[in-house]
Amino acid sequence: MSNILFRCPNTGMNVQHFVAEPSSKKEDAAIMVVNCPACTRIHLVNGATGELARDTRSR
Ligand SMILES: [Zn+2]
């Protein structure tokens, strides 16, 4: 088990999320849905880099 660290875009807090199955696939498959404890919403986080995936629908 591994964990990733990302910044919640809504609260600006650093959130640590534990990942049961580390992805060994390509970057495109590393995007995971994370239930954010800081803002109680969900974020799309790249499990390989810990960066937030950009929501292309917002534009
Ligand atoms: Zn959040």
N, CA, C, O and the ligand as a Tripos MOL2 file, in Angstrom:
@<TRIPOS>MOLECULE
protein
  237   235    60     0     0
PROTEIN
NO_CHARGES

@<TRIPOS>ATOM
      1 N           0.8450   -1.1910    0.0000 N.3       1 MET1
      2 CA          0.0000    0.0000    0.0000 C.3       1 MET1
      3 C           0.8820    1.2430    0.0000 C.2       1 MET1
      4 O           1.8920    1.3150    0.7000 O.2       1 MET1
      5 N           0.4820    2.1860   -0.7820 N.am      2 SER2
      6 CA          1.2220    3.4400   -0.8520 C.3       2 SER2
      7 C           0.2620    4.5950   -0.6360 C.2       2 SER2
      8 O          -0.9460    4.4000   -0.5070 O.2       2 SER2
      9 N           0.8050    5.7810   -0.5990 N.am      3 ASN3
     10 CA         -0.0600    6.9370   -0.4020 C.3       3 ASN3
     11 C           0.3920    8.0670   -1.2970 C.2       3 ASN3
     12 O           1.5580    8.1570   -1.6800 O.2       3 ASN3
     13 N          -0.5390    8.9120   -1.6160 N.am      4 ILE4
     14 CA         -0.2360   10.0690   -2.4450 C.3       4 ILE4
     15 C          -0.6070   11.3290   -1.6750 C.2       4 ILE4
     16 O          -1.4510   11.3080   -0.7800 O.2       4 ILE4
     17 N           0.0340   12.4080   -2.0400 N.am      5 LEU5
     18 CA         -0.2310   13.6810   -1.3730 C.3       5 LEU5
     19 C          -0.6240   14.7000   -2.4270 C.2       5 LEU5
     20 O           0.0860   14.8960   -3.4140 O.2       5 LEU5
     21 N          -1.7460   15.3370   -2.2110 N.am      6 PHE6
     22 CA         -2.1890   16.3390   -3.1730 C.3       6 PHE6
     23 C          -2.7720   17.5310   -2.4290 C.2       6 PHE6
     24 O          -3.0860   17.4430   -1.2420 O.2       6 PHE6
     25 N          -2.9090   18.6190   -3.1230 N.am      7 ARG7
     26 CA         -3.4870   19.8200   -2.5270 C.3       7 ARG7
     27 C          -4.9310   19.9780   -2.9650 C.2       7 ARG7
     28 O          -5.2460   19.9730   -4.1550 O.2       7 ARG7
     29 N          -5.7850   20.1160   -1.9910 N.am      8 CYS8
     30 CA         -7.1960   20.3060   -2.2860 C.3       8 CYS8
     31 C          -7.3930   21.6870   -2.9070 C.2       8 CYS8
     32 O          -7.0190   22.6910   -2.3010 O.2       8 CYS8
     33 N          -7.9750   21.7530   -4.1070 N.am      9 PRO9
     34 CA         -8.1510   23.0440   -4.7820 C.3       9 PRO9
     35 C          -9.2160   23.9050   -4.1190 C.2       9 PRO9
     36 O          -9.2440   25.1170   -4.3290 O.2       9 PRO9
     37 N         -10.0660   23.3170   -3.3430 N.am     10 ASN10
     38 CA        -11.1500   24.0760   -2.7180 C.3      10 ASN10
     39 C         -10.7250   24.7050   -1.4000 C.2      10 ASN10
     40 O         -11.1380   25.8190   -1.0780 O.2      10 ASN10
     41 N          -9.8980   23.9930   -0.6360 N.am     11 THR11
     42 CA         -9.5050   24.4920    0.6750 C.3      11 THR11
     43 C          -8.0370   24.8840    0.7290 C.2      11 THR11
     44 O          -7.6210   25.6020    1.6380 O.2      11 THR11
     45 N          -7.2450   24.4170   -0.2410 N.am     12 GLY12
     46 CA         -5.8200   24.7180   -0.2400 C.3      12 GLY12
     47 C          -5.0300   23.8730    0.7270 C.2      12 GLY12
     48 O          -3.8350   24.0930    0.9230 O.2      12 GLY12
     49 N          -5.6980   22.9000    1.3390 N.am     13 MET13
     50 CA         -5.0270   22.0470    2.3110 C.3      13 MET13
     51 C          -4.3310   20.8830    1.6210 C.2      13 MET13
     52 O          -4.7850   20.3940    0.5860 O.2      13 MET13
     53 N          -3.2240   20.4490    2.2110 N.am     14 ASN14
     54 CA         -2.5590   19.2580    1.7110 C.3      14 ASN14
     55 C          -3.2550   18.0250    2.2750 C.2      14 ASN14
     56 O          -3.4310   17.8950    3.4860 O.2      14 ASN14
     57 N          -3.6450   17.1270    1.3830 N.am     15 VAL15
     58 CA         -4.4150   15.9510    1.7770 C.3      15 VAL15
     59 C          -3.6210   14.7050    1.4350 C.2      15 VAL15
     60 O          -3.0960   14.5680    0.3300 O.2      15 VAL15
     61 N          -3.5420   13.8130    2.3820 N.am     16 GLN16
     62 CA         -2.8580   12.5470    2.1610 C.3      16 GLN16
     63 C          -3.8910   11.4700    1.9200 C.2      16 GLN16
     64 O          -4.8380   11.3170    2.6920 O.2      16 GLN16
     65 N          -3.7060   10.7280    0.8510 N.am     17 HIS17
     66 CA         -4.6730    9.6920    0.4950 C.3      17 HIS17
     67 C          -3.9490    8.3750    0.3070 C.2      17 HIS17
     68 O          -2.9420    8.2970   -0.3960 O.2      17 HIS17
     69 N          -4.4740    7.3450    0.9410 N.am     18 PHE18
     70 CA         -3.8460    6.0390    0.8560 C.3      18 PHE18
     71 C          -4.4090    5.2650   -0.3280 C.2      18 PHE18
     72 O          -5.6180    5.2580   -0.5640 O.2      18 PHE18
     73 N          -3.5310    4.6240   -1.0570 N.am     19 VAL19
     74 CA         -3.9140    3.8900   -2.2450 C.3      19 VAL19
     75 C          -3.6630    2.4040   -2.0080 C.2      19 VAL19
     76 O          -2.5500    1.9880   -1.6870 O.2      19 VAL19
     77 N          -4.7150    1.6230   -2.1720 N.am     20 ALA20
     78 CA         -4.6060    0.1920   -1.9150 C.3      20 ALA20
     79 C          -3.7800   -0.4980   -2.9930 C.2      20 ALA20
     80 O          -2.9450   -1.3540   -2.7030 O.2      20 ALA20
     81 N          -4.0310   -0.1090   -4.2430 N.am     21 GLU21
     82 CA         -3.3310   -0.7690   -5.3330 C.3      21 GLU21
     83 C          -2.5750    0.2580   -6.1600 C.2      21 GLU21
     84 O          -3.1770    0.9590   -6.9730 O.2      21 GLU21
     85 N          -1.2770    0.3570   -5.9670 N.am     22 PRO22
     86 CA         -0.4810    1.2760   -6.7780 C.3      22 PRO22
     87 C          -0.5750    0.9190   -8.2510 C.2      22 PRO22
     88 O          -0.4390   -0.2420   -8.6340 O.2      22 PRO22
     89 N          -0.8040    1.9120   -9.0500 N.am     23 SER23
     90 CA         -0.9630    1.6530  -10.4730 C.3      23 SER23
     91 C           0.3820    1.4820  -11.1460 C.2      23 SER23
     92 O           1.3030    2.2680  -10.9240 O.2      23 SER23
     93 N           0.4920    0.4560  -11.9650 N.am     24 SER24
     94 CA          1.7260    0.2330  -12.7110 C.3      24 SER24
     95 C           1.4970    0.4490  -14.1980 C.2      24 SER24
     96 O           2.2950    0.0390  -15.0420 O.2      24 SER24
     97 N           0.3830    1.1050  -14.4900 N.am     25 LYS25
     98 CA          0.0370    1.3170  -15.8900 C.3      25 LYS25
     99 C           0.5250    2.6790  -16.3690 C.2      25 LYS25
    100 O           1.3050    3.3560  -15.6980 O.2      25 LYS25
    101 N           0.0500    3.0520  -17.5290 N.am     26 LYS26
    102 CA          0.4260    4.3370  -18.0930 C.3      26 LYS26
    103 C          -0.1780    5.4860  -17.2850 C.2      26 LYS26
    104 O          -1.0570    5.2780  -16.4490 O.2      26 LYS26
    105 N           0.3000    6.6810  -17.5430 N.am     27 GLU27
    106 CA         -0.1630    7.8340  -16.7930 C.3      27 GLU27
    107 C          -1.6610    8.0760  -16.9590 C.2      27 GLU27
    108 O          -2.3400    8.5250  -16.0360 O.2      27 GLU27
    109 N          -2.1540    7.7730  -18.1440 N.am     28 ASP28
    110 CA         -3.5650    8.0090  -18.3890 C.3      28 ASP28
    111 C          -4.4390    7.1380  -17.4920 C.2      28 ASP28
    112 O          -5.5650    7.5070  -17.1590 O.2      28 ASP28
    113 N          -3.9140    5.9880  -17.1090 N.am     29 ALA29
    114 CA         -4.6900    5.0680  -16.2870 C.3      29 ALA29
    115 C          -4.4630    5.3090  -14.8050 C.2      29 ALA29
    116 O          -5.0510    4.6270  -13.9660 O.2      29 ALA29
    117 N          -3.6180    6.2690  -14.4800 N.am     30 ALA30
    118 CA         -3.2770    6.5080  -13.0800 C.3      30 ALA30
    119 C          -4.2320    7.4830  -12.4220 C.2      30 ALA30
    120 O          -4.1460    7.7260  -11.2180 O.2      30 ALA30
    121 N          -5.1510    8.0500  -13.2110 N.am     31 ILE31
    122 CA         -6.0990    8.9940  -12.6400 C.3      31 ILE31
    123 C          -7.0850    8.2550  -11.7550 C.2      31 ILE31
    124 O          -7.7080    7.2830  -12.1810 O.2      31 ILE31
    125 N          -7.2220    8.7160  -10.5310 N.am     32 MET32
    126 CA         -8.1320    8.0630   -9.6070 C.3      32 MET32
    127 C          -9.0410    9.0780   -8.9240 C.2      32 MET32
    128 O          -8.7070   10.2530   -8.7690 O.2      32 MET32
    129 N         -10.1850    8.5800   -8.5290 N.am     33 VAL33
    130 CA        -11.1500    9.4250   -7.8310 C.3      33 VAL33
    131 C         -10.8790    9.3470   -6.3380 C.2      33 VAL33
    132 O         -10.8310    8.2630   -5.7560 O.2      33 VAL33
    133 N         -10.7060   10.4980   -5.7340 N.am     34 VAL34
    134 CA        -10.3670   10.5650   -4.3180 C.3      34 VAL34
    135 C         -11.4600   11.3130   -3.5640 C.2      34 VAL34
    136 O         -11.8550   12.4170   -3.9370 O.2      34 VAL34
    137 N         -11.9310   10.6920   -2.5120 N.am     35 ASN35
    138 CA        -12.8570   11.3890   -1.6240 C.3      35 ASN35
    139 C         -12.0570   12.2880   -0.7030 C.2      35 ASN35
    140 O         -11.2990   11.8170    0.1460 O.2      35 ASN35
    141 N         -12.2380   13.6000   -0.8820 N.am     36 CYS36
    142 CA        -11.4210   14.5540   -0.1600 C.3      36 CYS36
    143 C         -11.9870   14.8100    1.2400 C.2      36 CYS36
    144 O         -13.1290   15.2500    1.3690 O.2      36 CYS36
    145 N         -11.2040   14.5420    2.2880 N.am     37 PRO37
    146 CA        -11.6820   14.7850    3.6560 C.3      37 PRO37
    147 C         -11.6900   16.2640    4.0130 C.2      37 PRO37
    148 O         -12.3270   16.6660    4.9870 O.2      37 PRO37
    149 N         -10.9900   17.0670    3.2380 N.am     38 ALA38
    150 CA        -10.9030   18.4930    3.5500 C.3      38 ALA38
    151 C         -12.1820   19.2260    3.1530 C.2      38 ALA38
    152 O         -12.6880   20.0570    3.9070 O.2      38 ALA38
    153 N         -12.6970   18.9180    1.9780 N.am     39 CYS39
    154 CA        -13.8800   19.6210    1.4900 C.3      39 CYS39
    155 C         -15.0520   18.6670    1.2630 C.2      39 CYS39
    156 O         -16.1180   19.0860    0.8110 O.2      39 CYS39
    157 N         -14.8570   17.4030    1.5720 N.am     40 THR40
    158 CA        -15.8800   16.3510    1.4790 C.3      40 THR40
    159 C         -16.3980   16.1710    0.0580 C.2      40 THR40
    160 O         -17.4820   15.6260   -0.1480 O.2      40 THR40
    161 N         -15.6170   16.6320   -0.9240 N.am     41 ARG41
    162 CA        -15.9990   16.4000   -2.3120 C.3      41 ARG41
    163 C         -15.0090   15.4270   -2.9210 C.2      41 ARG41
    164 O         -14.1630   14.8770   -2.2160 O.2      41 ARG41
    165 N         -15.1050   15.2110   -4.2120 N.am     42 ILE42
    166 CA        -14.1900   14.2810   -4.8560 C.3      42 ILE42
    167 C         -13.2850   15.0320   -5.8150 C.2      42 ILE42
    168 O         -13.6700   16.0400   -6.4060 O.2      42 ILE42
    169 N         -12.0650   14.5130   -5.9550 N.am     43 HIS43
    170 CA        -11.1200   15.0960   -6.8900 C.3      43 HIS43
    171 C         -10.5510   13.9870   -7.7570 C.2      43 HIS43
    172 O         -10.5130   12.8220   -7.3610 O.2      43 HIS43
    173 N         -10.1150   14.3700   -8.9370 N.am     44 LEU44
    174 CA         -9.4100   13.4340   -9.7990 C.3      44 LEU44
    175 C          -7.9190   13.6780   -9.6290 C.2      44 LEU44
    176 O          -7.4160   14.7510   -9.9620 O.2      44 LEU44
    177 N          -7.2230   12.6890   -9.1160 N.am     45 VAL45
    178 CA         -5.8100   12.8390   -8.8050 C.3      45 VAL45
    179 C          -5.0020   11.8210   -9.5880 C.2      45 VAL45
    180 O          -5.3770   10.6540   -9.7040 O.2      45 VAL45
    181 N          -3.8950   12.2850  -10.1160 N.am     46 ASN46
    182 CA         -2.9790   11.3810  -10.8040 C.3      46 ASN46
    183 C          -2.1740   10.6200   -9.7580 C.2      46 ASN46
    184 O          -1.3570   11.2080   -9.0490 O.2      46 ASN46
    185 N          -2.4030    9.3230   -9.6630 N.am     47 GLY47
    186 CA         -1.7580    8.5250   -8.6360 C.3      47 GLY47
    187 C          -0.2630    8.4130   -8.8180 C.2      47 GLY47
    188 O           0.4580    8.1140   -7.8660 O.2      47 GLY47
    189 N           0.2180    8.6510  -10.0340 N.am     48 ALA48
    190 CA          1.6520    8.5340  -10.3010 C.3      48 ALA48
    191 C           2.4040    9.7830   -9.8670 C.2      48 ALA48
    192 O           3.5410    9.7020   -9.4020 O.2      48 ALA48
    193 N           1.7640   10.9380  -10.0210 N.am     49 THR49
    194 CA          2.4520   12.1940   -9.7430 C.3      49 THR49
    195 C           1.8800   12.9330   -8.5380 C.2      49 THR49
    196 O           2.5350   13.8100   -7.9770 O.2      49 THR49
    197 N           0.6490   12.5770   -8.1360 N.am     50 GLY50
    198 CA          0.0040   13.2690   -7.0300 C.3      50 GLY50
    199 C          -0.5820   14.5990   -7.4310 C.2      50 GLY50
    200 O          -1.0340   15.3660   -6.5800 O.2      50 GLY50
    201 N          -0.5790   14.8820   -8.7260 N.am     51 GLU51
    202 CA         -1.1420   16.1370   -9.1900 C.3      51 GLU51
    203 C          -2.6180   15.9720   -9.5130 C.2      51 GLU51
    204 O          -3.0760   14.8880   -9.8770 O.2      51 GLU51
    205 N          -3.3350   17.0430   -9.3760 N.am     52 LEU52
    206 CA         -4.7460   17.0170   -9.7110 C.3      52 LEU52
    207 C          -4.9180   16.9680  -11.2190 C.2      52 LEU52
    208 O          -4.2420   17.6730  -11.9680 O.2      52 LEU52
    209 N          -5.8420   16.1150  -11.6430 N.am     53 ALA53
    210 CA         -6.1540   16.0700  -13.0550 C.3      53 ALA53
    211 C          -7.0290   17.2520  -13.4140 C.2      53 ALA53
    212 O          -7.9360   17.6060  -12.6600 O.2      53 ALA53
    213 N          -6.7740   17.8500  -14.5300 N.am     54 ARG54
    214 CA         -7.5400   19.0190  -14.9270 C.3      54 ARG54
    215 C          -8.8990   18.6110  -15.4570 C.2      54 ARG54
    216 O          -9.0360   17.6740  -16.2430 O.2      54 ARG54
    217 N          -9.8820   19.3370  -15.0050 N.am     55 ASP55
    218 CA        -11.2320   19.0660  -15.4720 C.3      55 ASP55
    219 C         -11.4400   19.8180  -16.7790 C.2      55 ASP55
    220 O         -11.5990   21.0390  -16.7950 O.2      55 ASP55
    221 N         -11.4340   19.0750  -17.8570 N.am     56 THR56
    222 CA        -11.5400   19.7060  -19.1710 C.3      56 THR56
    223 C         -12.9540   20.1980  -19.4390 C.2      56 THR56
    224 O         -13.1850   20.9470  -20.3880 O.2      56 THR56
    225 N         -13.8870   19.7850  -18.6170 N.am     57 ARG57
    226 CA        -15.2620   20.1930  -18.8370 C.3      57 ARG57
    227 C         -15.5520   21.5770  -18.2820 C.2      57 ARG57
    228 O         -16.6180   22.1400  -18.5310 O.2      57 ARG57
    229 N         -14.6050   22.1280  -17.5280 N.am     58 SER58
    230 CA        -14.8670   23.3970  -16.8540 C.3      58 SER58
    231 C         -14.7120   24.5750  -17.7970 C.2      58 SER58
    232 O         -15.0260   25.7090  -17.4360 O.2      58 SER58
    233 N         -14.2170   24.3050  -19.0370 N.am     59 ARG59
    234 CA        -14.0530   25.3990  -19.9800 C.3      59 ARG59
    235 C         -14.9310   25.1870  -21.1850 C.2      59 ARG59
    236 O         -14.9330   26.0100  -22.1000 O.2      59 ARG59
    237 ZN        -10.9260   18.8210   -1.5990 Zn       60 ZN60
@<TRIPOS>BOND
     1     1     2 1
     2     2     3 1
     3     3     4 2
     4     3     5 am
     5     5     6 1
     6     6     7 1
     7     7     8 2
     8     7     9 am
     9     9    10 1
    10    10    11 1
    11    11    12 2
    12    11    13 am
    13    13    14 1
    14    14    15 1
    15    15    16 2
    16    15    17 am
    17    17    18 1
    18    18    19 1
    19    19    20 2
    20    19    21 am
    21    21    22 1
    22    22    23 1
    23    23    24 2
    24    23    25 am
    25    25    26 1
    26    26    27 1
    27    27    28 2
    28    27    29 am
    29    29    30 1
    30    30    31 1
    31    31    32 2
    32    31    33 am
    33    33    34 1
    34    34    35 1
    35    35    36 2
    36    35    37 am
    37    37    38 1
    38    38    39 1
    39    39    40 2
    40    39    41 am
    41    41    42 1
    42    42    43 1
    43    43    44 2
    44    43    45 am
    45    45    46 1
    46    46    47 1
    47    47    48 2
    48    47    49 am
    49    49    50 1
    50    50    51 1
    51    51    52 2
    52    51    53 am
    53    53    54 1
    54    54    55 1
    55    55    56 2
    56    55    57 am
    57    57    58 1
    58    58    59 1
    59    59    60 2
    60    59    61 am
    61    61    62 1
    62    62    63 1
    63    63    64 2
    64    63    65 am
    65    65    66 1
    66    66    67 1
    67    67    68 2
    68    67    69 am
    69    69    70 1
    70    70    71 1
    71    71    72 2
    72    71    73 am
    73    73    74 1
    74    74    75 1
    75    75    76 2
    76    75    77 am
    77    77    78 1
    78    78    79 1
    79    79    80 2
    80    79    81 am
    81    81    82 1
    82    82    83 1
    83    83    84 2
    84    83    85 am
    85    85    86 1
    86    86    87 1
    87    87    88 2
    88    87    89 am
    89    89    90 1
    90    90    91 1
    91    91    92 2
    92    91    93 am
    93    93    94 1
    94    94    95 1
    95    95    96 2
    96    95    97 am
    97    97    98 1
    98    98    99 1
    99    99   100 2
   100    99   101 am
   101   101   102 1
   102   102   103 1
   103   103   104 2
   104   103   105 am
   105   105   106 1
   106   106   107 1
   107   107   108 2
   108   107   109 am
   109   109   110 1
   110   110   111 1
   111   111   112 2
   112   111   113 am
   113   113   114 1
   114   114   115 1
   115   115   116 2
   116   115   117 am
   117   117   118 1
   118   118   119 1
   119   119   120 2
   120   119   121 am
   121   121   122 1
   122   122   123 1
   123   123   124 2
   124   123   125 am
   125   125   126 1
   126   126   127 1
   127   127   128 2
   128   127   129 am
   129   129   130 1
   130   130   131 1
   131   131   132 2
   132   131   133 am
   133   133   134 1
   134   134   135 1
   135   135   136 2
   136   135   137 am
   137   137   138 1
   138   138   139 1
   139   139   140 2
   140   139   141 am
   141   141   142 1
   142   142   143 1
   143   143   144 2
   144   143   145 am
   145   145   146 1
   146   146   147 1
   147   147   148 2
   148   147   149 am
   149   149   150 1
   150   150   151 1
   151   151   152 2
   152   151   153 am
   153   153   154 1
   154   154   155 1
   155   155   156 2
   156   155   157 am
   157   157   158 1
   158   158   159 1
   159   159   160 2
   160   159   161 am
   161   161   162 1
   162   162   163 1
   163   163   164 2
   164   163   165 am
   165   165   166 1
   166   166   167 1
   167   167   168 2
   168   167   169 am
   169   169   170 1
   170   170   171 1
   171   171   172 2
   172   171   173 am
   173   173   174 1
   174   174   175 1
   175   175   176 2
   176   175   177 am
   177   177   178 1
   178   178   179 1
   179   179   180 2
   180   179   181 am
   181   181   182 1
   182   182   183 1
   183   183   184 2
   184   183   185 am
   185   185   186 1
   186   186   187 1
   187   187   188 2
   188   187   189 am
   189   189   190 1
   190   190   191 1
   191   191   192 2
   192   191   193 am
   193   193   194 1
   194   194   195 1
   195   195   196 2
   196   195   197 am
   197   197   198 1
   198   198   199 1
   199   199   200 2
   200   199   201 am
   201   201   202 1
   202   202   203 1
   203   203   204 2
   204   203   205 am
   205   205   206 1
   206   206   207 1
   207   207   208 2
   208   207   209 am
   209   209   210 1
   210   210   211 1
   211   211   212 2
   212   211   213 am
   213   213   214 1
   214   214   215 1
   215   215   216 2
   216   215   217 am
   217   217   218 1
   218   218   219 1
   219   219   220 2
   220   219   221 am
   221   221   222 1
   222   222   223 1
   223   223   224 2
   224   223   225 am
   225   225   226 1
   226   226   227 1
   227   227   228 2
   228   227   229 am
   229   229   230 1
   230   230   231 1
   231   231   232 2
   232   231   233 am
   233   233   234 1
   234   234   235 1
   235   235   236 2
@<TRIPOS>SUBSTRUCTURE
     1 MET1         2 RESIDUE 1 A MET
     2 SER2         6 RESIDUE 1 A SER
     3 ASN3        10 RESIDUE 1 A ASN
     4 ILE4        14 RESIDUE 1 A ILE
     5 LEU5        18 RESIDUE 1 A LEU
     6 PHE6        22 RESIDUE 1 A PHE
     7 ARG7        26 RESIDUE 1 A ARG
     8 CYS8        30 RESIDUE 1 A CYS
     9 PRO9        34 RESIDUE 1 A PRO
    10 ASN10       38 RESIDUE 1 A ASN
    11 THR11       42 RESIDUE 1 A THR
    12 GLY12       46 RESIDUE 1 A GLY
    13 MET13       50 RESIDUE 1 A MET
    14 ASN14       54 RESIDUE 1 A ASN
    15 VAL15       58 RESIDUE 1 A VAL
    16 GLN16       62 RESIDUE 1 A GLN
    17 HIS17       66 RESIDUE 1 A HIS
    18 PHE18       70 RESIDUE 1 A PHE
    19 VAL19       74 RESIDUE 1 A VAL
    20 ALA20       78 RESIDUE 1 A ALA
    21 GLU21       82 RESIDUE 1 A GLU
    22 PRO22       86 RESIDUE 1 A PRO
    23 SER23       90 RESIDUE 1 A SER
    24 SER24       94 RESIDUE 1 A SER
    25 LYS25       98 RESIDUE 1 A LYS
    26 LYS26      102 RESIDUE 1 A LYS
    27 GLU27      106 RESIDUE 1 A GLU
    28 ASP28      110 RESIDUE 1 A ASP
    29 ALA29      114 RESIDUE 1 A ALA
    30 ALA30      118 RESIDUE 1 A ALA
    31 ILE31      122 RESIDUE 1 A ILE
    32 MET32      126 RESIDUE 1 A MET
    33 VAL33      130 RESIDUE 1 A VAL
    34 VAL34      134 RESIDUE 1 A VAL
    35 ASN35      138 RESIDUE 1 A ASN
    36 CYS36      142 RESIDUE 1 A CYS
    37 PRO37      146 RESIDUE 1 A PRO
    38 ALA38      150 RESIDUE 1 A ALA
    39 CYS39      154 RESIDUE 1 A CYS
    40 THR40      158 RESIDUE 1 A THR
    41 ARG41      162 RESIDUE 1 A ARG
    42 ILE42      166 RESIDUE 1 A ILE
    43 HIS43      170 RESIDUE 1 A HIS
    44 LEU44      174 RESIDUE 1 A LEU
    45 VAL45      178 RESIDUE 1 A VAL
    46 ASN46      182 RESIDUE 1 A ASN
    47 GLY47      186 RESIDUE 1 A GLY
    48 ALA48      190 RESIDUE 1 A ALA
    49 THR49      194 RESIDUE 1 A THR
    50 GLY50      198 RESIDUE 1 A GLY
    51 GLU51      202 RESIDUE 1 A GLU
    52 LEU52      206 RESIDUE 1 A LEU
    53 ALA53      210 RESIDUE 1 A ALA
    54 ARG54      214 RESIDUE 1 A ARG
    55 ASP55      218 RESIDUE 1 A ASP
    56 THR56      222 RESIDUE 1 A THR
    57 ARG57      226 RESIDUE 1 A ARG
    58 SER58      230 RESIDUE 1 A SER
    59 ARG59      234 RESIDUE 1 A ARG
    60 ZN60       237 GROUP 0 **** ****
